[in-house]
Amino acid sequence: MRHKRLDHRFVEHIPERLEPGILYVSMEYATSAHSCCCGCGEEVVAPFTPTDWKMTFDGETISLRPSIGNWTLKCRSHYVIHRGKVIEAGPWSDEQVEAERRRDRAAKAHFYGQTPKVEPSVQPTSVKAESGFWRRVWDWVSGRS
């Protein structure tokens, strides 16, 4: 990793040009962005949502969880940002990346009350999707429940 540490800046809007070594945090838009820590210069965006990244500010430093896996970038860098330090994580195989993408899609579908899209060849025979809160409210309001 080229950058072993990221300083942070709280901003309203993420700037057009990201300064290397800076983690930009927009609480207004619940997101962060930084220049990839490997030094390739690619922009890395980590949105804060219940199914994406969590940001912790301890008054001095910032941590992001889970790790940053840049699987769509040429560098395929993988690291954790913990208390402003960049900790290199091991590379992932294509199978690990695909498994994480499936887990991420399922987590989003579950959280937002949608039935996840599953390949027909691997679709379970007895899956009952649990409705999310807003889906249950909508069904109740529209008289479907």
C-alpha positions, 0 to 999 in steps of 0.5 A, a space after each residue: 500500500 502506498 498510503 499507510 494513513 488517511 487524514 480525514 476532512 469533513 465536507 458537505 460535498 466530495 470535491 472533484 479532485 481527491 487529494 491522495 491520503 485524504 478521506 473525505 467524509 460527507 455527513 450530509 450525503 452519508 458517504 465518504 470518498 478517497 483516492 485508492 490507497 494503492 496509489 493508482 489514483 482511482 476514486 473509491 466511494 464508500 456510502 454509509 448505509 445499513 447494508 454498506 459501510 459503517 463509519 466511526 469517528 472517535 473524536 480524532 480518527 475515522 474507521 470504516 467497516 467492512 474492508 474496502 475491496 476494490 474488485 472492479 478496479 485494475 489494482 484490485 486492492 483490499 484494505 481496512 481503514 482503522 483509526 486513520 491507518 490503512 491496513 493492507 488485507 489479503 487479495 481475494 480470489 474471483 470466487 471469494 469476490 463473487 460470494 461476497 457480491 451474492 451476500 451483499 445482494 441478499 443483505 440488501 434484498 432482506 433489509 429493503 424487503 425485496 425478494 433477492 434475484 436467484 439463478 433458477 438453477 440454484 433457487 431454493 424450493 421453499 423460500 418465503 421472503 420476509 417482508 420489510 417494514 415499509 412493504 408490510 405498511 404498504 400492504 396494510 394501507 393498500 388492503 393486501 394484508 
